[in-house]
Amino acid sequence: MSKVFITDLDHTFLRSDLSISDFTKETWNSFADTHTLGVATARTYKKAEQFLKGLHINAPMILLDGSLIVSEDKKIIDTKIIEQDMADQIIDIGAQHSLYPFVLALKDINLNEAFLYPKQRNDYQHRLLERYIGDDNLEEKANIRAMKDNFKLVYMGDESELINLKNELYKVFGDELKYILAPEAYMDCYFLTLLHKDADKAHGLKKVNEYLNIDFKYYTVFGDNLNDIGMFELAGSSVAVANAHKDVKKMATFVSKHTNDEDAVAKYLRELIL
């Protein structure tokens, strides 16, 4: 029976320098003719496409923490959107704390994305934007506002100030939003991500399952962080890389002895071949 393999990107499939080794590429692509291969990531479609250049993907992609599901032929399968009015309310509340978000939004059905960033940004935001120099979807806004279809709003800052903002937003919106407060993987700060209440990788995996119509027992998922646990609960097999969060390892059916920098996903697949 053909199997389905879905991997997280950052700190699971990608190395810490955001590269993918030739060993991983060759191993992954060797499975493409007989199995179904996909990704589940917090990254945008544009960024995922850049990182996955030269890799075979023949399953729908779970993007932006499950806010966007895109078929292998670049058709939108599903979206979970924060409406413009609500997003603008969020921005106004953040501004009271002198915090201004990145806004990631959909421009059109052709998967053109907008990455809006505020003119009033902190040092963490400045540093993050250095990674995106050259991207054609960046738009600086002197008075940042939301667009019609917003996937997520992302604040960066110190843990304490983002906890205060999260608590204030929860008083206003309650369970109408999803709130993810976590350390930023590549910098010494935190980020607060705000999503549609139903946007997560578990939702995304269910949409992939509807599209493929393959029983979950044939799925293997790979991950490292807490936002991967929902997928672990659904899939027949789940693999935590060696550098995964301890709670992710507890949920996994297999814990790799290899980290993302040691090609953990590819080495697991090679073991299947052997």
Buried (B, 14 or more C-beta within 10 A) or exposed (E): EEBBBBBBBBBBBBBEEEEBEEEBBEBBEBBEEEBBBBBBBBBBBBBBBEBBEEBBBBBBBBBBBBBBBBEBEEEBBBBBBBBBEBBBBBBEBBBEBEBBBBBBBBEEEEBEBBBBBBEEBBEBBEBBBEEBEEBEBBEEEEEBEBBEBBBBBBBBBEBEBBBBBBEBBEEEBEEEBBBBBBEBEBEEBBBBBBBBBEBBBBBBBBBBBEBBEBEBEBBBBBBBBBBBBBBBEBBBBBBBBBBBBEEBBEBBEEBBEBBBBBBBBBBBBBEEEE
